[in-house]
Amino acid sequence: MLTAAEIARGMQGAVAFLQRDPAAPSYFDNTAESCLRSFKVMILVAPLYAVIMLMLYANVTTTADSWEIVFVEALRYTVDWLLFPVIFYEIARRQTWLGNYPRYIAALNWVNLPLTIVAMVAVILASILPVAFAILIQLGLYGLLFYWFLAVTRSVLKANWLHALALLLVNWVPSRFLSLIVDRFLGIVPITGA
């Protein structure tokens, strides 16, 4: 399991990217061990993700039963978390970014912890505010996600804007596609008026 010191350092590093701190990448070791260890953040984020999913499922109807939803959402969570590192490995190999692959993936994994905390607060606020504010909160959350991803990509990989935006699309589009497949499989329909 991750130690309190590792969690504090990972959070500090993740927030440092938001502050455009040039030293932000140094919070993450550029080793395979550090990269693999950063996947343990999945365990820390999982309960927060489960709470977010419970709140989101309160506003939809579905044709699936409870255990099917839990299984499919757990599978989505795992695949969604691991998909970009697998795809990016091939891109990194072709773009000569393999030297920074461990640090980059570790940084992105750690960003998920504070981002999920912010997302949980946003979902709570969106559930109690009028729909117009909920839409603004969702757009703001997407903006934060995109900015954070671009900040990490530009800082760790020293990528130009075009490459950073392309990687953002490579990360986001398969994730959205996976969400659409899961929603369709589970028969999710928003509750009218929610």
Long-range contacts (C-beta under 8 A, 24 or more apart in sequence): 1-40, 1-43, 2-37, 2-40, 2-41, 2-43, 2-44, 6-37, 7-44, 7-113, 10-38, 10-41, 10-110, 10-113, 11-110, 11-113, 11-114, 13-107, 13-110, 14-107, 14-110, 14-111, 14-113, 14-114, 14-115, 14-148, 15-114, 17-107, 17-111, 17-148, 17-151, 17-152, 17-155, 18-147, 18-148, 18-151, 20-151, 20-155, 22-155, 24-107, 24-151, 24-152, 24-155, 25-103, 25-107, 25-155, 25-156, 27-107, 27-110, 28-103, 28-106, 28-107, 28-110, 28-156, 29-102, 29-103, 29-106, 30-99, 30-100, 30-102, 30-103, 31-102, 32-102, 34-102, 34-103, 34-106, 35-101, 35-102, 35-103, 35-105, 35-106, 37-106, 38-105, 38-106, 38-109, 38-110, 39-81, 39-109, 41-109, 41-110, 41-112, 41-113, 42-77, 42-78, 42-81, 42-109, 42-112, 44-113, 45-112, 45-113, 45-116, 46-77, 48-116, 48-117, 48-119, 48-120, 49-77, 49-116, 51-120, 52-116, 52-119, 52-120, 52-123, 55-123, 55-124, 55-127, 56-123, 58-127, 59-127, 59-190, 59-191, 59-194, 60-188, 60-189, 60-190, 60-191, 60-194, 61-188, 61-189, 61-191, 62-186, 62-187, 62-188, 62-189, 63-186, 63-187, 64-185, 64-186, 64-187, 68-186, 69-186, 72-182, 72-185, 72-186, 73-182, 76-178, 76-179, 76-182, 79-178, 80-175, 80-178, 81-109, 81-112, 83-174, 83-175, 83-178, 84-108, 84-170, 84-171, 84-174, 84-175, 87-170, 87-174, 88-167, 88-170, 88-171, 91-167, 91-170, 95-163, 97-157, 97-159, 100-156, 100-157, 103-156, 104-152, 104-153, 104-156, 104-157, 107-152, 107-156, 108-149, 108-152, 111-148, 111-149, 111-152, 115-144, 115-145, 115-148, 118-144, 146-172
